[in-house]
Amino acid sequence: MNISVIGTGYVGLVSGVCYSELGNNVSCVDKDPFKIEILRNGRVPIYEPGLQPLLNSNAAQGRLKFTIDTVEAVAEADLIIIAVGTPPLPNGEADMQYIEAAAKEIAQAMNGYKVVCVKSTVPVGTNERVRAIIATHYSGQFDVASLPEFLREGTAVKDTLHPDRIVIGAESERAAQLLKELHIPFTNEIVVTDIRSAEMIKYASNAFLATKISFINEIANICEKVGADVIEVAKGMGLDRRIGASFLRAGIGYGGSCFPKDTKALIQIAGNVEYDFKLLKAVVEVNRHQRFGVLDKLFQALDNVYGKTIGIWGLSFKPETDDVREAPALEIIDRLIELGAKVKVYDPKGMESFRRMYDHPSITWCEAAMDVAQGSEALCLLTEWSEFVTADLAQVEAALARPVLIDGRNVFSLDQIRNTGLAYYPVGRPVFHNKSQYSQEVI
């Protein structure tokens, strides 16, 4: 099959590469000539495990190419996938200008029957809008379909090649059949539904996962007050098949490009039809406050942070990605600096991205994890990168000016901490002070 993917962001690039891995001929289109040149030279502008070798191998075999020429890419394609960005507007709605511009360009390049799919996360009714735009500029036959994505940054290649399910929204049997044939090599779990339901499935899925995260974080906050351990609570809950264990890991909240944007967009979609989505509003509010629990624990440990050096492990919103959009570290570090702290930071992949979004003279950019710990009066783990999880805690303790560890992701066990002199502050679990190994004055 000849496929054109419009947009080489996270979704478009990963999808295009993986479709070519199945043996399809794929053209990835982007307006940015610099990005296209980078891709043509075999380099990937994002960090995503497994993507680079697949890109290089399929490009070398001639199945994958990159271009700024939308007209040629559309003319050669049987299937056109729109995967451009839908960033949030100030009111929370998705900005549809890039979707609409792509639809117009596609229409002007159409030269026969094609299926146009929207893979971007879009409000209900967007595919109908795309159909209307194309019909305004092209009088021939075509079909529009919804093809929502369910990728997780850090495992996007795996999620594409081995998905839980494929959702297809189509009104035409011809379009549905073409999309089923394309995706059968990935999985037999293919849901074909109407277009509006497919659009809603994407938002509903992300909203539900965000709800699970905020729920377990609220449970964690109660656990701290009553002396329970949220890890044990989540384990007991997750064994119930009606609940499931996934997304029941307490921490400092969600971030990234999907959950924050999609939850706010769904609240706005509901508002546009005069429905007050109270539950989801609470989910967003809980998540916004959860990250500041790190500051509460710092004050509990140090009394104040003014003039103190605070170490930060992790800047990206999750491990295995360099994406820092909506990362808890952004607001935590900003607040620490407002309060007069000096901050030392390190992230295996997210340093450059973070520095582009937030730079300040009070930040020291370190080259290694232990450089952050050295001389800091507290160390805060914000992203559970493996090199932090497997760190030698005795070495961490020796490097710190005060043995204070704030574990925002609950990655360490009490057995690990018990053999150290660290004052350990996790989320939703009892604080551990090994008083036999340090003086009360230290904490």
Phi, psi and omega in degrees: 000143175264121187235137171242131178248119182266110183110125181244039171282199184305308185290312184296315183293312181297317180297313180300315180297316183290325175296323178291329178298335178279356180103003177280156174268119188237131172248122177261125187248137175212149179285339186273105182296330179294316179296318179297320179296320176301314181293320177298331179275008174082017179250147181254124184283358176235159174264115178213112184307132176087350185284317184304308181296324178293319178300312184295317183292319181285327175294319180296328180273002174082009181270347186228126177222163184233136187207157171259000185269093180295321184300310180295317182297318180290318182300326183275350192266148167269326183231132179240126182247121177270119182225040180276167183287151173230068184295156182285141170278168181305330181273002179099342179292154176284136178280116188263007187296325182285325174298313183293321178295319178296318179300319180294316179296320179298314181302318183289345180255358184294140180223025182157181182297132176212158173255126179252119182251141172258113178260341175299152175282118189224154177298155177301131181103353183294320181298326176293323177295319178298317178300317182294320179296314180296317181297332179292329186248354183218126186262356181278185180279143175194164174231150175243139180220155175261132182223069185297149179256153180226047185272147172249128177299138184097333176226027188295322179295313178300316181296328179284315183283334182225066185284156172294322180196161171245130178250126179237124174252116184211145175259346183252131177295326179298314179293317180299319181293318179299317182288326176295318179297323179295322190261350179305322178297338178280313185193156173271351181277081182244122180256119176252125184217183176288162188296316183295324178293321178297318177299320182288327181303319181298309181296318182296322180296310181294322180295321180292318178295319176297323179296319178298319180296311181294326179296311182292332176290324174295318177299320179300318181296323176289320179303320180299326184278333183255357177084021176266170181246113185296334178296317178291322179297313180296322178298314179295324177291314188294339179288346173283117184297339178288337182258307180081151186275339186293144178063025174247038179252112183290151180184219183253018172099170181271160176211207176091190187269349187254295188303311180300316182291316187286325177295317179293322179294321180292324174300319181289321176301316178297318179297326180294338176250024173061041174240130181267103183277078187296319182300313183290328175299319178294322177302313180296317181294317178300316182295322181296321182277335188300322183296333182281357172299333176299319179293320178301319181290325176296318178293324177297322184276324191243354186076313175204168182245359183300126179075359182266153178262121182247126178271140180237119172260109175103124179240326179293157186288342176203164178289162178067028172207153175261011184282123179246010179298128180059021179293137177306329181302328181301308183284326180296313181293319178301317180291321178300318180293321176302326182274004174091014179277157168257141189236132172248132187228153172204139173215136183301328185228343190261007185299311183295316180297318181294318182296327177293328183271329185208114176229147183201145179300339181278358180262131171256122183268110186266158183260354181205159183299316183289338174296326178293316183293326186301113176081356179284150180267355170196150178238127181247119175269115183251338179226130189274055173298146186300326182290338173279317182298325183262012183297150175282107186292331175295321177292321177299312180301317181294328183282329185288144173288326172230139186278063183247122179236118175260113184259093183286355181234007177054048185268344183255144177269160178295331176298321178293317184287326186301333181272010180237177173256023183284142165271114192251124182239094177270191179250120176073019180223159181297140173293140181244121176242114177273082189296340181288345187245358175206159183279156178299332182296332183298322184253000000 
